[in-house]
Amino acid sequence: VQLQASGGGLVQAGGSLRLSCAASARTFTTLHIGWFRQAPGKEREFVASINWSSGITAYADSEKGRFTVSRDNAKNMVYLQMNTLKPEDTAVYYCAARSGSSRTPRAPNVYTYWGQGTLVTVSS
């Protein structure tokens, strides 16, 4: 599985950005694609995820209602639409993939494949 994240940039507080994750894999049916972020000096944290097959999504509590994860099966793309951005959303955002179920589906260490990250900076 190969992943490539893009779409980061500088945005003012209250603005929006859409991140993209281009995925390539032999099979997508068992994949879960997650979005994580890591701010300077902080641990990598879960943002959102989507089950490629079912489309079922999950969000961190702090992102519910502001962020939306979606996929385009035909293009093998996963998106993270981020609205009402706050300065505390500033971080490097990563897309990652894991296969099958997990008891800790939001833990970074259960994701096997990672993209290179894209920087999101939200100015106040």
DSSP file with accessible surface (Angstrom, degrees, kcal/mol):
  #  RESIDUE AA STRUCTURE BP1 BP2  ACC     N-H-->O    O-->H-N    N-H-->O    O-->H-N    TCO  KAPPA ALPHA  PHI   PSI    X-CA   Y-CA   Z-CA
    1    1 A V              0   0   54      0, 0.0     2,-0.4     0, 0.0    24,-0.2   0.000 360.0 360.0 360.0 131.2    0.0    0.0    0.0
    2    2 A Q  E     -A   24   0A 145     22,-2.6    22,-2.3   111,-0.1     2,-0.4  -0.974 360.0-171.7-122.6 139.9    1.3    3.4   -0.9
    3    3 A L  E     -A   23   0A  19     -2,-0.4     2,-0.4   111,-0.3   113,-0.3  -0.973   8.8-172.9-131.8 143.3   -0.2    6.6    0.3
    4    4 A Q  E     -A   22   0A 125     18,-1.8    18,-2.8    -2,-0.4     2,-0.3  -0.936  10.1-159.6-139.7 115.9    0.5   10.2   -0.6
    5    5 A A  E     +A   21   0A   1     -2,-0.4     2,-0.3    16,-0.2    16,-0.2  -0.670  20.3 157.3 -93.7 147.6   -1.1   13.1    1.3
    6    6 A S  E     +A   20   0A  58     14,-2.4    14,-2.8    -2,-0.3   112,-0.1  -0.951  33.1  78.3-155.2 171.1   -1.5   16.6   -0.1
    7    7 A G        +     0   0   35     -2,-0.3    11,-0.3     1,-0.3    -1,-0.1   0.387  56.2 137.1 106.8  -3.8   -3.5   19.8    0.2
    8    8 A G        +     0   0   27     12,-0.1     2,-0.3    85,-0.1    -1,-0.3  -0.183  19.8 125.5 -69.6 170.2   -2.0   21.4    3.3
    9    9 A G  E     -d  120   0B  29    110,-0.6   112,-2.8   109,-0.1     2,-0.5  -0.985  58.4 -52.0 168.7-168.0   -1.2   25.0    3.5
   10   10 A L  E     +d  121   0B 132     -2,-0.3     2,-0.3   110,-0.2   112,-0.2  -0.864  53.5 165.5-101.3 130.3   -1.7   28.3    5.4
   11   11 A V  E     -d  122   0B  24    110,-2.7   112,-2.5    -2,-0.5     2,-0.2  -0.982  34.5-112.4-142.7 150.0   -5.2   29.3    6.3
   12   12 A Q  E >   -d  123   0B 149     -2,-0.3     3,-2.4   110,-0.2    73,-0.2  -0.490  49.7 -83.0 -79.1 154.8   -6.7   31.8    8.6
   13   13 A A  T 3  S+     0   0   48    110,-2.6    73,-0.2     1,-0.3    -1,-0.1  -0.286 119.8  29.7 -55.2 137.9   -8.7   30.7   11.7
   14   14 A G  T 3  S+     0   0   52     71,-3.3    70,-0.6     1,-0.3    -1,-0.3   0.243 100.3 113.4  91.8 -11.8  -12.3   30.0   10.6
   15   15 A G    <   -     0   0   22     -3,-2.4    70,-2.4    70,-0.2     2,-0.3  -0.097  58.8-121.6 -84.7-173.8  -11.2   28.9    7.2
   16   16 A S        -     0   0   60     67,-0.2     2,-0.3    68,-0.2    67,-0.2  -0.919  20.5-178.9-131.5 154.7  -11.3   25.6    5.4
   17   17 A L  E     - B   0  82A  35     65,-2.2    65,-3.4    -2,-0.3     2,-0.5  -0.982  16.4-146.0-145.7 151.3   -8.9   23.2    3.7
   18   18 A R  E     - B   0  81A 128     -2,-0.3     2,-0.3   -11,-0.3    63,-0.2  -0.976  14.5-158.9-120.9 119.2   -9.4   19.9    2.0
   19   19 A L  E     - B   0  80A   0     61,-2.8    61,-2.4    -2,-0.5     2,-0.4  -0.708   7.3-154.1 -91.6 147.1   -6.6   17.3    2.3
   20   20 A S  E     -AB   6  79A  18    -14,-2.8   -14,-2.4    -2,-0.3     2,-0.4  -0.925   8.7-163.9-121.6 148.2   -6.3   14.5   -0.2
   21   21 A a  E     -AB   5  78A   0     57,-2.4    57,-2.2    -2,-0.4     2,-0.5  -0.962   8.9-155.8-133.0 112.4   -4.8   11.1    0.2
   22   22 A A  E     -AB   4  77A  41    -18,-2.8   -18,-1.8    -2,-0.4     2,-0.4  -0.790  18.6-165.8 -88.4 125.9   -3.9    9.2   -3.0
   23   23 A A  E     -A    3   0A   9     53,-2.7     2,-0.4    -2,-0.5   -20,-0.2  -0.899  15.7-175.5-118.3 142.0   -3.9    5.4   -2.3
   24   24 A S  E     +A    2   0A  52    -22,-2.3   -22,-2.6    -2,-0.4     2,-0.3  -0.999  21.5 143.9-133.2 134.8   -2.6    2.5   -4.3
   25   25 A A        -     0   0   29     -2,-0.4     3,-0.2   -24,-0.2    -2,-0.0  -0.983  56.6-114.5-160.7 160.8   -3.0   -1.1   -3.2
   26   26 A R  S    S+     0   0  260     -2,-0.3     2,-0.3     1,-0.3    -1,-0.1   0.882 106.0   7.4 -68.2 -39.0   -3.6   -4.6   -4.5
   27   27 A T        -     0   0   72      1,-0.1    -1,-0.3    -3,-0.1     3,-0.1  -0.998  54.0-172.3-146.0 141.6   -6.9   -4.6   -2.8
   28   28 A F    >   +     0   0   26     -2,-0.3     3,-1.6    -3,-0.2    25,-0.2   0.498  63.8  96.4-106.0  -8.6   -8.9   -2.0   -1.0
   29   29 A T  T 3  S+     0   0   90      1,-0.3    24,-0.3    23,-0.1    25,-0.1   0.774  92.6  35.2 -63.8 -27.3  -11.7   -4.1    0.4
   30   30 A T  T 3  S+     0   0   65     22,-0.1    70,-2.7    23,-0.1    -1,-0.3   0.361  94.8 116.6-104.7   5.9  -10.1   -4.7    3.9
   31   31 A L  E <   -E   99   0B   5     -3,-1.6    21,-2.4    68,-0.2    22,-0.5  -0.506  44.1-165.6 -83.4 143.8   -8.5   -1.3    4.2
   32   32 A H  E     -EF  98  51B  29     66,-2.7    66,-2.1    19,-0.2     2,-0.5  -0.995  13.1-153.5-116.4 129.9   -9.2    1.4    6.8
   33   33 A I  E     -EF  97  50B   0     17,-2.6    17,-2.5    -2,-0.4     2,-0.3  -0.923  14.9-170.3-106.7 126.9   -7.7    4.8    6.0
   34   34 A G  E     -EF  96  49B   0     62,-2.9    62,-2.5    -2,-0.5     2,-0.5  -0.850  17.2-144.6-116.9 151.5   -7.0    7.0    8.9
   35   35 A W  E     +EF  95  48B   0     13,-3.6    12,-2.8    -2,-0.3    13,-1.6  -0.972  25.3 173.8-109.8 131.7   -6.0   10.6    9.2
   36   36 A F  E     -EF  94  46B   0     58,-2.8    58,-3.0    -2,-0.5     2,-0.3  -0.866  12.4-157.1-128.4 163.2   -3.6   11.6   12.0
   37   37 A R  E     -EF  93  45B  14      8,-2.3     8,-3.0    -2,-0.3     2,-0.4  -0.986   4.7-162.1-142.2 154.4   -1.9   14.7   12.9
   38   38 A Q  E     -E   92   0B  64     54,-2.2    54,-2.3    -2,-0.3     6,-0.2  -0.948   6.9-162.4-139.8 116.8    1.2   15.7   14.9
   39   39 A A    >   -     0   0   22      4,-0.4     3,-2.4    -2,-0.4    52,-0.1  -0.587  45.8 -75.3 -90.5 158.2    1.9   19.1   16.2
   40   40 A P  T 3  S+     0   0  119      0, 0.0    -1,-0.1     0, 0.0     3,-0.1  -0.274 118.8   5.7 -55.9 128.6    5.4   20.2   17.3
   41   41 A G  T 3  S+     0   0   91      1,-0.2     2,-0.3    -3,-0.1    -3,-0.0   0.522 113.4 101.6  78.4   3.7    6.3   18.6   20.6
   42   42 A K  S <  S-     0   0  145     -3,-2.4    -1,-0.2     1,-0.0     2,-0.1  -0.804  74.9-101.6-119.6 163.2    3.1   16.5   20.7
   43   43 A E        -     0   0  175     -2,-0.3    -4,-0.4     1,-0.1     2,-0.2  -0.405  46.3 -92.7 -77.8 156.9    2.3   12.9   20.0
   44   44 A R        -     0   0   74     -6,-0.2     2,-0.4    -2,-0.1    -6,-0.2  -0.503  51.2-163.4 -67.8 135.1    0.7   11.8   16.8
   45   45 A E  E     -F   37   0B  87     -8,-3.0    -8,-2.3    -2,-0.2     2,-0.2  -0.931  20.8-105.6-129.6 151.2   -3.1   11.8   17.3
   46   46 A F  E     +F   36   0B  18     -2,-0.4   -10,-0.2    60,-0.2     3,-0.1  -0.440  34.2 168.8 -70.8 138.9   -6.1   10.3   15.6
   47   47 A V  E     -     0   0B   0    -12,-2.8    13,-2.6     1,-0.4     2,-0.3   0.718  59.1 -33.9-114.6 -54.0   -8.3   12.6   13.6
   48   48 A A  E     -FG  35  59B   0    -13,-1.6   -13,-3.6    11,-0.2    -1,-0.4  -0.979  50.0-160.7-164.5 163.2  -10.7   10.5   11.5
   49   49 A S  E     -FG  34  58B  11      9,-2.3     9,-2.0    -2,-0.3     2,-0.4  -0.981   3.2-156.7-151.1 162.1  -10.9    7.3    9.7
   50   50 A I  E     -FG  33  57B   4    -17,-2.5   -17,-2.6    -2,-0.3     2,-0.6  -0.998  21.2-129.0-143.1 136.3  -13.0    5.6    7.0
   51   51 A N  E  >  -F   32   0B  36      5,-2.5     4,-2.8    -2,-0.4   -19,-0.2  -0.779  21.1-147.9 -81.1 120.3  -13.6    2.0    6.2
   52   52 A W  T  4 S+     0   0   11    -21,-2.4    -1,-0.2    -2,-0.6   -20,-0.1   0.884  91.7  41.7 -61.4 -38.2  -12.9    1.7    2.5
   53   53 A S  T  4 S+     0   0   75    -22,-0.5    -1,-0.2   -24,-0.3   -23,-0.1   0.950 128.2  24.7 -75.9 -49.8  -15.4   -1.0    1.9
   54   54 A S  T  4 S-     0   0   63    -25,-0.1    -2,-0.2     2,-0.1    -1,-0.1   0.709  91.9-131.4 -91.1 -22.6  -18.4    0.1    3.9
   55   55 A G     <  +     0   0   20     -4,-2.8     2,-0.1     1,-0.3    -3,-0.1   0.490  49.9 156.2  81.3   3.7  -17.7    3.9    4.1
   56   56 A I        -     0   0  122     -5,-0.1    -5,-2.5    -6,-0.1    -1,-0.3  -0.443  25.8-157.1 -66.6 134.9  -18.2    3.9    7.8
   57   57 A T  E     -G   50   0B  58     -7,-0.2     2,-0.3    -2,-0.1    -7,-0.2  -0.733  14.6-166.5-115.5 160.7  -16.4    6.8    9.4
   58   58 A A  E     -G   49   0B  27     -9,-2.0    -9,-2.3    -2,-0.3     2,-0.4  -0.988   7.8-166.5-143.9 148.1  -15.1    7.7   12.8
   59   59 A Y  E     -G   48   0B  36     -2,-0.3   -11,-0.2   -11,-0.2     2,-0.1  -0.977  27.7-110.0-136.1 149.0  -13.9   11.0   14.3
   60   60 A A    >>  -     0   0   14    -13,-2.6     3,-1.6    -2,-0.4     4,-1.0  -0.480  41.2-114.2 -67.6 148.6  -12.0   12.2   17.2
   61   61 A D  G >4 S+     0   0  127      1,-0.3     3,-0.6     2,-0.2    -1,-0.1   0.864 114.7  56.2 -57.1 -37.2  -14.4   14.1   19.5
   62   62 A S  G 34 S+     0   0   70      1,-0.2    -1,-0.3     3,-0.1   -15,-0.0   0.702 110.7  45.0 -71.6 -15.4  -12.7   17.4   19.0
   63   63 A E  G X> S+     0   0    1     -3,-1.6     4,-2.5   -16,-0.2     3,-2.0   0.558  79.9 121.1-103.9 -11.0  -13.2   17.1   15.2
   64   64 A K  T << S+     0   0  123     -4,-1.0     4,-0.1    -3,-0.6   -16,-0.0  -0.305  84.4  11.7 -58.3 131.2  -16.8   16.0   15.1
   65   65 A G  T 34 S+     0   0   85      2,-0.5    -1,-0.3     1,-0.1     3,-0.1   0.179 126.2  60.9  87.4 -18.0  -18.9   18.4   13.2
   66   66 A R  T <4 S+     0   0   26     -3,-2.0    17,-2.1     1,-0.2     2,-0.4   0.741 100.0  48.7-106.0 -36.5  -15.9   20.3   11.8
   67   67 A F  E  <  -C   82   0A   3     -4,-2.5    -2,-0.5    15,-0.2     2,-0.4  -0.849  60.2-168.3-110.4 146.8  -14.1   17.6    9.8
   68   68 A T  E     -C   81   0A  71     13,-2.4    13,-3.1    -2,-0.4     2,-0.4  -0.992   5.8-158.2-135.0 126.7  -15.5   15.2    7.3
   69   69 A V  E     +C   80   0A   6     -2,-0.4     2,-0.3    11,-0.2    11,-0.2  -0.848  22.9 161.2-103.1 139.1  -13.7   12.2    5.8
   70   70 A S  E     -C   79   0A  51      9,-2.0     9,-2.9    -2,-0.4     2,-0.3  -0.938  22.8-142.2-147.6 169.5  -14.8   10.7    2.5
   71   71 A R  E     -C   78   0A  75     -2,-0.3     2,-0.5     7,-0.2     7,-0.2  -0.962   8.5-150.7-138.2 155.1  -13.6    8.5   -0.2
   72   72 A D  E >>> -C   77   0A  48      5,-3.0     5,-1.9    -2,-0.3     4,-0.9  -0.926  12.4-169.5-122.9 101.5  -13.8    8.3   -4.0
   73   73 A N  G >45S+     0   0   75     -2,-0.5     3,-0.5     1,-0.2    -1,-0.1   0.868  84.1  55.8 -62.8 -36.8  -13.5    4.6   -4.9
   74   74 A A  G 345S+     0   0   95      1,-0.2    -1,-0.2    -3,-0.1    -2,-0.0   0.842 117.3  34.7 -66.3 -31.7  -13.1    5.3   -8.6
   75   75 A K  G <45S-     0   0  138     -3,-0.5    -1,-0.2     2,-0.1    -2,-0.2   0.447 103.7-125.7-101.2  -2.2  -10.1    7.5   -8.0
   76   76 A N  T <<5 +     0   0   57     -4,-0.9   -53,-2.7    -3,-0.5     2,-0.4   0.919  64.5 139.5  54.6  46.6   -8.7    5.6   -5.1
   77   77 A M  E   < -BC  22  72A  36     -5,-1.9    -5,-3.0   -55,-0.2     2,-0.4  -0.928  41.1-162.7-123.2 145.8   -8.7    8.9   -3.1
   78   78 A V  E     -BC  21  71A   0    -57,-2.2   -57,-2.4    -2,-0.4     2,-0.3  -0.982  15.5-160.7-123.6 139.8   -9.6    9.7    0.5
   79   79 A Y  E     -BC  20  70A  21     -9,-2.9    -9,-2.0    -2,-0.4     2,-0.5  -0.883  15.8-158.4-122.3 151.6  -10.3   13.3    1.5
   80   80 A L  E     -BC  19  69A   0    -61,-2.4   -61,-2.8    -2,-0.3     2,-0.6  -0.931  12.8-162.1-127.3 105.0  -10.4   15.2    4.8
   81   81 A Q  E     -BC  18  68A  61    -13,-3.1   -13,-2.4    -2,-0.5     2,-0.5  -0.802   9.2-166.5 -86.7 122.6  -12.5   18.3    4.6
   82   82 A M  E     +BC  17  67A   0    -65,-3.4   -65,-2.2    -2,-0.6     2,-0.3  -0.955   9.2 177.4-118.2 118.7  -11.7   20.6    7.4
   83   83 A N        +     0   0   55    -17,-2.1   -67,-0.2    -2,-0.5   -68,-0.2  -0.766  59.4  21.7-116.1 163.3  -13.9   23.5    8.3
   84   84 A T  S    S-     0   0   83    -70,-0.6    -1,-0.2    -2,-0.3   -68,-0.2   0.922  84.4-159.4  47.7  52.7  -13.9   26.2   10.9
   85   85 A L        -     0   0    3    -70,-2.4   -71,-3.3    -3,-0.2   -70,-0.2  -0.291   7.8-157.4 -67.6 147.7  -10.2   25.6   11.4
   86   86 A K    >   -     0   0   83    -73,-0.2     3,-2.6   -72,-0.1     4,-0.3  -0.863  31.3-110.1-121.7 156.2   -8.6   26.7   14.7
   87   87 A P  G >  S+     0   0   51      0, 0.0     3,-1.9     0, 0.0    35,-0.4   0.852 117.6  63.1 -54.7 -32.2   -4.9   27.6   15.4
   88   88 A E  G 3  S+     0   0  125      1,-0.3   -49,-0.1   -49,-0.0    -3,-0.0   0.567  88.5  70.1 -73.0  -5.0   -4.7   24.4   17.5
   89   89 A D  G <  S+     0   0    1     -3,-2.6    -1,-0.3     2,-0.0     2,-0.2   0.527  70.4 121.0 -82.5  -6.6   -5.4   22.4   14.3
   90   90 A T    <   +     0   0   39     -3,-1.9     2,-0.3    -4,-0.3    31,-0.2  -0.409  40.8 106.0 -61.1 124.6   -1.9   23.4   13.2
   91   91 A A  E    S- H   0 120B   2     29,-2.0    29,-2.9    -2,-0.2     2,-0.6  -0.966  76.1 -79.6-178.6 169.7    0.0   20.2   12.6
   92   92 A V  E     -EH  38 119B  42    -54,-2.3   -54,-2.2    -2,-0.3     2,-0.4  -0.855  48.7-147.9 -87.5 127.4    1.5   17.9   10.0
   93   93 A Y  E     -EH  37 118B   0     25,-3.2    25,-2.3    -2,-0.6     2,-0.4  -0.851  15.2-170.7-103.2 134.7   -1.4   15.7    8.8
   94   94 A Y  E     -E   36   0B  41    -58,-3.0   -58,-2.8    -2,-0.4     2,-0.4  -0.936  15.7-147.0-122.5 143.4   -0.8   12.1    7.7
   95   95 A a  E     +E   35   0B   0     -2,-0.4    20,-2.8   -60,-0.2     2,-0.3  -0.872  26.2 178.0-103.4 146.9   -2.9    9.6    6.0
   96   96 A A  E     -EI  34 114B   0    -62,-2.5   -62,-2.9    -2,-0.4     2,-0.4  -0.948  16.0-143.6-144.4 161.4   -2.4    6.0    7.0
   97   97 A A  E     +EI  33 113B   0     16,-2.5    16,-2.1    -2,-0.3    15,-1.3  -0.976  13.4 177.6-134.4 143.0   -3.8    2.6    6.2
   98   98 A R  E     -E   32   0B  14    -66,-2.1   -66,-2.7    -2,-0.4     2,-0.4  -0.960  23.1-129.8-136.0 159.5   -4.4   -0.6    8.1
   99   99 A S  E     -E   31   0B  77     -2,-0.3   -68,-0.2    11,-0.2   -70,-0.0  -0.908  63.3  -9.7-114.1 133.7   -6.0   -3.9    7.1
  100  100 A G  S    S-     0   0   27    -70,-2.7     2,-0.1    -2,-0.4    -2,-0.1  -0.152  97.0 -36.1  80.5-173.7   -8.7   -5.6    8.9
  101  101 A S        -     0   0  119      2,-0.0     2,-0.3     3,-0.0    -2,-0.1  -0.349  51.9-166.8 -84.5 166.4  -10.2   -5.0   12.3
  102  102 A S        -     0   0   37     -2,-0.1    -2,-0.0     1,-0.1     4,-0.0  -0.993  29.7-137.2-151.4 147.6   -8.5   -3.8   15.4
  103  103 A R  S    S+     0   0  247     -2,-0.3     3,-0.1     1,-0.3    -1,-0.1   0.707 111.5  36.8 -75.3 -21.6   -9.2   -3.6   19.1
  104  104 A T  S >  S+     0   0   74      1,-0.1     3,-2.0     3,-0.1    -1,-0.3  -0.591  71.7 167.7-127.4  70.1   -7.6   -0.1   19.1
  105  105 A P  T 3  S+     0   0   49      0, 0.0    -1,-0.1     0, 0.0    -2,-0.1   0.617  74.8  52.0 -66.1 -11.4   -8.6    1.3   15.8
  106  106 A R  T 3  S+     0   0  106     -3,-0.1   -60,-0.2   -60,-0.1     5,-0.0   0.401  82.1 107.7-103.2   0.9   -7.5    4.8   16.6
  107  107 A A    X   -     0   0   25     -3,-2.0     3,-1.8     1,-0.1     4,-0.3  -0.655  66.6-140.5 -81.7 130.6   -4.0    3.9   17.8
  108  108 A P  G >  S+     0   0   43      0, 0.0     3,-1.8     0, 0.0    -1,-0.1   0.848  97.1  66.0 -57.1 -33.0   -1.3    5.0   15.4
  109  109 A N  G 3  S+     0   0  139      1,-0.3    -2,-0.0    -3,-0.0    -3,-0.0   0.586  91.9  60.9 -73.9  -5.7    0.7    1.8   15.9
  110  110 A V  G <  S+     0   0   36     -3,-1.8     2,-0.6    -6,-0.2    -1,-0.3   0.513  85.6  90.4 -93.5  -3.7   -2.0   -0.3   14.3
  111  111 A Y    <   -     0   0    8     -3,-1.8   -13,-0.3    -4,-0.3     3,-0.0  -0.824  56.0-173.1 -93.9 125.6   -1.6    1.5   11.0
  112  112 A T        +     0   0   97    -15,-1.3     2,-0.4    -2,-0.6   -14,-0.2   0.818  64.0  50.4 -88.0 -35.8    1.0   -0.2    8.9
  113  113 A Y  E     -I   97   0B  94    -16,-2.1   -16,-2.5  -111,-0.0     2,-0.4  -0.898  64.0-173.9-116.2 138.0    1.3    2.2    6.0
  114  114 A W  E     -I   96   0B  76     -2,-0.4  -111,-0.3   -18,-0.2   -18,-0.2  -0.974  17.1-137.9-133.0 142.9    1.9    5.9    6.1
  115  115 A G        -     0   0   10    -20,-2.8  -111,-0.2    -2,-0.4     3,-0.1  -0.280  38.9 -99.0 -83.6-179.7    2.0    8.8    3.7
  116  116 A Q        -     0   0  108   -113,-0.3   -22,-0.1     1,-0.1  -112,-0.1   0.624  60.2-116.2 -84.4 -11.9    4.6   11.5    3.9
  117  117 A G        -     0   0   13    -22,-0.1     2,-0.4     1,-0.1   -23,-0.2   0.164  16.3-130.2  91.9 148.1    2.5   14.1    5.7
  118  118 A T  E     - H   0  93B  21    -25,-2.3   -25,-3.2  -112,-0.1     2,-0.4  -1.000  22.5-121.8-137.9 135.3    1.3   17.5    4.7
  119  119 A L  E     - H   0  92B  95     -2,-0.4  -110,-0.6   -27,-0.2     2,-0.5  -0.628  22.0-170.1 -85.6 129.0    1.6   20.7    6.8
  120  120 A V  E     -dH   9  91B   0    -29,-2.9   -29,-2.0    -2,-0.4     2,-0.5  -0.977   4.2-173.9-115.6 124.0   -1.5   22.6    7.9
  121  121 A T  E     -d   10   0B  49   -112,-2.8  -110,-2.7    -2,-0.5     2,-0.6  -0.983   4.8-166.9-121.5 123.2   -0.9   26.0    9.5
  122  122 A V  E     -d   11   0B   6     -2,-0.5     2,-0.3   -35,-0.4  -110,-0.2  -0.941  10.6-154.0-112.4 118.0   -3.8   27.9   10.9
  123  123 A S  E      d   12   0B  40   -112,-2.5  -110,-2.6    -2,-0.6    -2,-0.0  -0.650 360.0 360.0 -92.8 148.5   -3.1   31.5   11.8
  124  124 A S              0   0  139     -2,-0.3    -1,-0.1  -112,-0.2   -38,-0.0  -0.367 360.0 360.0 -90.5 360.0   -5.1   33.5   14.4
